[in-house]
Structures are given as structure tokens and as C-alpha cells.
Amino acid sequence: MIVAIWITLIVLSILFIYILASDFIKHQQVLEKISMAKTAAIGFVVNFFDVLGIGAFAPQTALLKFTRQTEDRVLPGTLNVANTIPVLIQALIFIRIVEVEPVTLLTMLISAAAGAVLGAGVVAKLSVNKIRFTMGFALLITAFFMLAGQMHWIQGGGEAIGLGGWKLMLAIGANFLLGALMTVGIGLYAPCMALVYALGMSPLVAFPIMMGSCAFLMPPASAKFIKEGAYNRKAAVSMAIPGAVAVLIAAFVVKSLPLATLRWVVIVVIVYTAVVMFRSALGRETYEIAQNVKT
């Protein structure tokens, strides 16, 4: 089963590279004027930390806007296209080097993909701010229990590589929700880490699950951006290549970390993501209040 997942990811990778390369070559005479050195550096840095679970989209957006390397109009497509190949490589590596019980892995990957397709319409109607606040509090609570376990205040966490019974059902449902939340800009990595920990699994197991989930979601979404030409071709390609190199380096850093150290990394990632969610929600509320005052 693991081999079938890996082969599927290889096929997706080949198809996506073909689609991207064909579009790039077709439009090579009208490529955007950008600094390839700046975008390459951005691609390397954000994808290195993406492997650690920090996520690429938020820091990449900030860096691209700060360095003025792409228009806001094509920013969503540029982010998706630039990170698809690195995410596929992440999934290929971690699914091979980290042992995960096959049924747990497969069902959680399918549920995340189904959530993105089937749950998007429902989630899109919800208040994004309320989702961010709820997820932010949930992540902080999980981080507290992880910290309590690390400091030996309470017994928590675990080293399981798979789930069964009600825990597996809960994991499938939760990953379905996380897949749906990705469609409104809520990242999957940190919440997936928190979920895995809460269910008593090894924090290392979160990596193939979260990366595999995104690897199945991103190629079709990015292919649509490519088809519509709604992305910065030169910036996307110049970030994707060094991003892939960064993934190869960072993956083995993560794999070599002792489990106790890895738990600290996960705690930092979860707290960081919670803070980002609170800031995004509060920033959006401030904007809406200002708009109401103007009207």
C-alpha cells in the first residue's frame, strides 16, 4: 500500500513537471522581469522551514511583497505553483523514511483530499476569523499539553505509528476538516502535528501524513492556475528549483533529530502558527471595523 502511494506521487510529480515546463517554454518570450537571485533565495529559505512544519505560504507572501517580486493579482497561483514540486518531494521522502501504518496513512491522505473537494463549499460559508480564533486556541492548548509532557508535569504523547478503532475514525474526520480548511487559507501542517500528538502517535509520523495530504491536494489546484496563466512563471520556477534542494537538505535534518528534540520543534511550530492565526484574525477584524467606520 505504501508503495502504491509512493508510485502515485511519482506519477503526479512527472505530470506536474511536464505541465509546468510546457507552459514555461511556451511563454519564455514573455516572462516577467524579476530578480531570480531574490526569488531563488526566498524559495530555498521558505521550503527549508516548511519541512520543519512552519509552512511556506505566509513567510513566502511576506518576502515576495517586501521584495516586490510579483503582483498581488497572481500571488495565490504563484505560491501554489512554486511550492507544489517541493511538497511532492517532501511527501516522497518522508513516506519512504518514516514508518507509518499503511491504513492510517492512506485513510488520512484520502480524507484530506476529500475534505478539500467536498468540504470546501461548506467551510467557505463559515467565518474565517472564527475559524482562526478556534484553531489558534486549540493549537495553544495542544502546545501546553506537549510542554507539560516534555517537562514531566503530566504523562502525554506517544510513539505509535498507526491508529485503530475510534481514534482512527476521529483522525479521518479531523483530517477531512483540515483539508477543507486549506481552501480558506488555514494551513494543514501545524494542526496535523497537534492532531497526531493528541492521539498518542509519534510526532515524526505527522510529517508523512501532513506532507502526503498536501501533495495530493496541490498538483490539481496548481495545474488550474497554470492553465489559466494566473501565476508569475519566472518567479514560480526560480523558487521551485532551490526549494526542492532545500527540502532534500532539511528532510534529513528532521529525520536525524532525537524524538525529544523533535517534540520541542513541534511545540515551537504549533505556538508560532497559533500566534499567526490570532494576528491574522485580529488584523482582519481591525480592517472590517475601519471599513464600517468609513461607511
TIBAGU-247886 format. One record per residue (C-alpha): x, y, z; residue number from 1; residue in three letters. Coordinates in nm, 2 decimals. Layout:
       xx       yy       zz   seq   type
        X        Y        Z   NUM    ALA
...
REM end
This chain:
       xx       yy       zz   seq   type
     0.00     0.00     0.00     1    MET
     0.28     0.24     0.09     2    ILE
     0.45     0.15    -0.25     3    VAL
     0.12     0.23    -0.43     4    ALA
     0.11     0.58    -0.26     5    ILE
     0.47     0.64    -0.35     6    TRP
     0.42     0.54    -0.71     7    ILE
     0.11     0.77    -0.73     8    THR
     0.31     1.06    -0.60     9    LEU
     0.58     0.99    -0.86    10    ILE
     0.32     0.99    -1.14    11    VAL
     0.18     1.32    -1.00    12    LEU
     0.53     1.47    -0.99    13    SER
     0.61     1.38    -1.35    14    ILE
     0.27     1.50    -1.48    15    LEU
     0.30     1.83    -1.29    16    PHE
     0.66     1.89    -1.41    17    ILE
     0.55     1.83    -1.77    18    TYR
     0.26     2.07    -1.74    19    ILE
     0.48     2.34    -1.58    20    LEU
     0.77     2.30    -1.81    21    ALA
     0.54     2.31    -2.12    22    SER
     0.38     2.63    -2.01    23    ASP
     0.71     2.79    -1.92    24    PHE
     0.87     2.70    -2.25    25    ILE
     0.56     2.82    -2.44    26    LYS
     0.57     3.16    -2.28    27    HIS
     0.95     3.20    -2.25    28    GLN
     0.94     3.51    -2.47    29    GLN
     0.71     3.70    -2.24    30    VAL
     0.85     3.60    -1.90    31    LEU
     0.82     3.85    -1.62    32    GLU
     1.11     4.08    -1.52    33    LYS
     1.22     3.98    -1.17    34    ILE
     1.53     3.91    -0.97    35    SER
     1.60     3.54    -0.99    36    MET
     1.86     3.57    -0.72    37    ALA
     1.60     3.71    -0.48    38    LYS
     1.32     3.46    -0.56    39    THR
     1.57     3.17    -0.55    40    ALA
     1.68     3.27    -0.20    41    ALA
     1.31     3.30    -0.10    42    ILE
     1.23     2.96    -0.24    43    GLY
     1.52     2.80    -0.06    44    PHE
     1.46     2.96     0.28    45    VAL
     1.08     2.91     0.30    46    VAL
     1.09     2.55     0.18    47    ASN
     1.37     2.46     0.43    48    PHE
     1.15     2.58     0.72    49    PHE
     0.84     2.43     0.55    50    ASP
     0.99     2.08     0.61    51    VAL
     1.01     2.17     0.98    52    LEU
     0.64     2.24     0.98    53    GLY
     0.65     2.62     0.98    54    ILE
     0.46     2.64     0.64    55    GLY
     0.57     2.82     0.33    56    ALA
     0.28     3.04     0.22    57    PHE
     0.28     3.31     0.50    58    ALA
     0.66     3.38     0.50    59    PRO
     0.67     3.35     0.12    60    GLN
     0.39     3.60     0.08    61    THR
     0.57     3.85     0.31    62    ALA
     0.90     3.81     0.14    63    LEU
     0.76     3.84    -0.21    64    LEU
     0.57     4.15    -0.12    65    LYS
     0.87     4.30     0.06    66    PHE
     1.10     4.25    -0.23    67    THR
     0.83     4.34    -0.49    68    ARG
     0.88     4.03    -0.70    69    GLN
     0.52     3.96    -0.81    70    THR
     0.18     4.13    -0.84    71    GLU
    -0.08     4.06    -0.58    72    ASP
    -0.32     3.95    -0.86    73    ARG
    -0.11     3.64    -0.93    74    VAL
     0.02     3.58    -0.58    75    LEU
    -0.21     3.28    -0.49    76    PRO
    -0.12     3.10    -0.82    77    GLY
     0.25     3.18    -0.78    78    THR
     0.26     3.04    -0.43    79    LEU
     0.08     2.72    -0.52    80    ASN
     0.28     2.65    -0.84    81    VAL
     0.62     2.74    -0.67    82    ALA
     0.56     2.50    -0.38    83    ASN
     0.40     2.20    -0.55    84    THR
     0.72     2.03    -0.65    85    ILE
     0.89     2.08    -0.31    86    PRO
     0.58     1.95    -0.14    87    VAL
     0.57     1.64    -0.36    88    LEU
     0.94     1.58    -0.28    89    ILE
     0.87     1.62     0.09    90    GLN
     0.60     1.36     0.07    91    ALA
     0.81     1.12    -0.13    92    LEU
     1.10     1.14     0.11    93    ILE
     0.91     1.12     0.44    94    PHE
     0.67     0.84     0.33    95    ILE
     0.98     0.63     0.25    96    ARG
     1.20     0.72     0.55    97    ILE
     0.93     0.73     0.83    98    VAL
     0.74     0.42     0.92    99    GLU
     0.36     0.47     0.93   100    VAL
     0.09     0.21     0.95   101    GLU
    -0.04     0.19     0.59   102    PRO
    -0.41     0.20     0.66   103    VAL
    -0.37     0.51     0.89   104    THR
    -0.16     0.69     0.63   105    LEU
    -0.39     0.61     0.33   106    LEU
    -0.72     0.69     0.50   107    THR
    -0.58     1.02     0.63   108    MET
    -0.45     1.12     0.29   109    LEU
    -0.78     1.03     0.12   110    ILE
    -0.98     1.22     0.39   111    SER
    -0.77     1.54     0.35   112    ALA
    -0.82     1.53    -0.03   113    ALA
    -1.19     1.46     0.01   114    ALA
    -1.22     1.75     0.26   115    GLY
    -1.06     1.99     0.01   116    ALA
    -1.30     1.88    -0.27   117    VAL
    -1.62     1.81    -0.08   118    LEU
    -1.59     2.02     0.23   119    GLY
    -1.47     2.34     0.06   120    ALA
    -1.83     2.47    -0.01   121    GLY
    -1.93     2.43     0.35   122    VAL
    -1.62     2.58     0.50   123    VAL
    -1.62     2.87     0.26   124    ALA
    -1.95     2.98     0.42   125    LYS
    -1.81     3.00     0.77   126    LEU
    -1.64     3.30     0.93   127    SER
    -1.27     3.27     0.86   128    VAL
    -1.20     3.48     1.16   129    ASN
    -1.39     3.25     1.39   130    LYS
    -1.21     2.95     1.24   131    ILE
    -0.87     3.12     1.30   132    ARG
    -0.96     3.20     1.66   133    PHE
    -1.08     2.85     1.73   134    THR
    -0.78     2.69     1.57   135    MET
    -0.54     2.93     1.75   136    GLY
    -0.68     2.84     2.09   137    PHE
    -0.68     2.46     2.00   138    ALA
    -0.32     2.48     1.90   139    LEU
    -0.22     2.66     2.21   140    LEU
    -0.39     2.40     2.43   141    ILE
    -0.21     2.13     2.24   142    THR
     0.12     2.31     2.28   143    ALA
     0.06     2.34     2.66   144    PHE
     0.00     1.96     2.69   145    PHE
     0.31     1.89     2.48   146    MET
     0.51     2.13     2.70   147    LEU
     0.37     1.96     3.02   148    ALA
     0.48     1.62     2.88   149    GLY
     0.83     1.75     2.80   150    GLN
     0.87     1.90     3.14   151    MET
     0.72     1.58     3.30   152    HIS
     0.44     1.76     3.47   153    TRP
     0.20     1.51     3.32   154    ILE
     0.23     1.19     3.11   155    GLN
     0.14     1.26     2.74   156    GLY
     0.22     1.20     2.38   157    GLY
     0.33     0.86     2.25   158    GLY
     0.53     0.67     1.99   159    GLU
     0.26     0.48     1.80   160    ALA
     0.29     0.47     1.42   161    ILE
    -0.07     0.39     1.35   162    GLY
    -0.43     0.42     1.48   163    LEU
    -0.73     0.19     1.51   164    GLY
    -1.09     0.20     1.62   165    GLY
    -1.24     0.53     1.73   166    TRP
    -0.90     0.70     1.72   167    LYS
    -0.86     0.63     1.35   168    LEU
    -1.22     0.74     1.28   169    MET
    -1.15     1.06     1.47   170    LEU
    -0.83     1.12     1.28   171    ALA
    -1.00     1.06     0.94   172    ILE
    -1.28     1.31     1.03   173    GLY
    -1.03     1.57     1.16   174    ALA
    -0.81     1.54     0.86   175    ASN
    -1.12     1.58     0.64   176    PHE
    -1.19     1.91     0.82   177    LEU
    -0.82     2.02     0.79   178    LEU
    -0.83     1.95     0.41   179    GLY
    -1.14     2.17     0.38   180    ALA
    -0.99     2.44     0.59   181    LEU
    -0.69     2.46     0.35   182    MET
    -0.93     2.60     0.09   183    THR
    -0.98     2.92     0.30   184    VAL
    -0.61     2.96     0.38   185    GLY
    -0.58     2.77     0.70   186    ILE
    -0.26     2.57     0.68   187    GLY
    -0.27     2.19     0.75   188    LEU
     0.08     2.13     0.88   189    TYR
     0.07     2.26     1.24   190    ALA
    -0.29     2.14     1.31   191    PRO
    -0.20     1.79     1.18   192    CYS
     0.10     1.79     1.41   193    MET
    -0.13     1.87     1.70   194    ALA
    -0.38     1.60     1.60   195    LEU
    -0.11     1.33     1.57   196    VAL
     0.02     1.42     1.91   197    TYR
    -0.32     1.44     2.08   198    ALA
    -0.40     1.08     1.95   199    LEU
    -0.08     0.94     2.10   200    GLY
     0.13     0.90     1.79   201    MET
     0.49     0.98     1.74   202    SER
     0.54     1.34     1.63   203    PRO
     0.76     1.22     1.35   204    LEU
     0.46     1.03     1.20   205    VAL
     0.30     1.37     1.14   206    ALA
     0.55     1.46     0.87   207    PHE
     0.45     1.19     0.61   208    PRO
     0.08     1.24     0.69   209    ILE
     0.08     1.62     0.66   210    MET
     0.31     1.63     0.36   211    MET
     0.13     1.35     0.18   212    GLY
    -0.20     1.52     0.24   213    SER
    -0.08     1.84     0.07   214    CYS
     0.10     1.65    -0.20   215    ALA
    -0.23     1.50    -0.32   216    PHE
    -0.41     1.84    -0.30   217    LEU
    -0.17     2.08    -0.46   218    MET
    -0.10     1.94    -0.81   219    PRO
    -0.46     1.97    -0.94   220    PRO
    -0.50     2.31    -0.79   221    ALA
    -0.17     2.44    -0.93   222    SER
    -0.24     2.29    -1.27   223    ALA
    -0.55     2.50    -1.28   224    LYS
    -0.35     2.82    -1.21   225    PHE
    -0.11     2.72    -1.49   226    ILE
    -0.39     2.66    -1.74   227    LYS
    -0.54     3.00    -1.67   228    GLU
    -0.20     3.17    -1.67   229    GLY
    -0.27     3.31    -1.32   230    ALA
     0.08     3.29    -1.18   231    TYR
     0.42     3.45    -1.22   232    ASN
     0.60     3.19    -1.43   233    ARG
     0.96     3.31    -1.38   234    LYS
     0.92     3.36    -1.00   235    ALA
     0.74     3.02    -0.96   236    ALA
     1.01     2.83    -1.14   237    VAL
     1.30     3.01    -0.98   238    SER
     1.16     2.94    -0.63   239    MET
     1.06     2.58    -0.71   240    ALA
     1.41     2.46    -0.80   241    ILE
     1.61     2.58    -0.50   242    PRO
     1.30     2.49    -0.29   243    GLY
     1.34     2.13    -0.40   244    ALA
     1.71     2.14    -0.30   245    VAL
     1.62     2.29     0.04   246    ALA
     1.37     2.01     0.10   247    VAL
     1.64     1.74     0.04   248    LEU
     1.87     1.91     0.30   249    ILE
     1.60     1.98     0.56   250    ALA
     1.44     1.64     0.54   251    ALA
     1.75     1.46     0.67   252    PHE
     1.79     1.72     0.95   253    VAL
     1.44     1.64     1.07   254    VAL
     1.49     1.26     1.04   255    LYS
     1.81     1.28     1.24   256    SER
     1.66     1.48     1.53   257    LEU
     1.61     1.28     1.85   258    PRO
     1.24     1.23     1.94   259    LEU
     1.27     1.46     2.25   260    ALA
     1.42     1.74     2.04   261    THR
     1.17     1.69     1.76   262    LEU
     0.89     1.74     2.02   263    ARG
     1.04     2.08     2.11   264    TRP
     1.05     2.17     1.74   265    VAL
     0.68     2.07     1.71   266    VAL
     0.59     2.28     2.01   267    ILE
     0.76     2.59     1.86   268    VAL
     0.59     2.54     1.53   269    VAL
     0.24     2.50     1.69   270    ILE
     0.28     2.81     1.91   271    VAL
     0.41     3.01     1.61   272    TYR
     0.12     2.90     1.39   273    THR
    -0.13     2.99     1.67   274    ALA
     0.02     3.34     1.70   275    VAL
     0.00     3.39     1.32   276    VAL
    -0.37     3.28     1.32   277    MET
    -0.45     3.52     1.61   278    PHE
    -0.27     3.81     1.43   279    ARG
    -0.45     3.73     1.10   280    SER
    -0.79     3.72     1.27   281    ALA
    -0.73     4.04     1.47   282    LEU
    -0.59     4.22     1.16   283    GLY
    -0.90     4.12     0.96   284    ARG
    -1.13     4.24     1.24   285    GLU
    -0.95     4.58     1.26   286    THR
    -0.98     4.61     0.88   287    TYR
    -1.36     4.53     0.89   288    GLU
    -1.41     4.78     1.17   289    ILE
    -1.23     5.05     0.98   290    ALA
    -1.44     4.98     0.67   291    GLN
    -1.76     5.00     0.88   292    ASN
    -1.65     5.34     1.02   293    VAL
    -1.59     5.47     0.67   294    LYS
    -1.94     5.37     0.56   295    THR
REM end
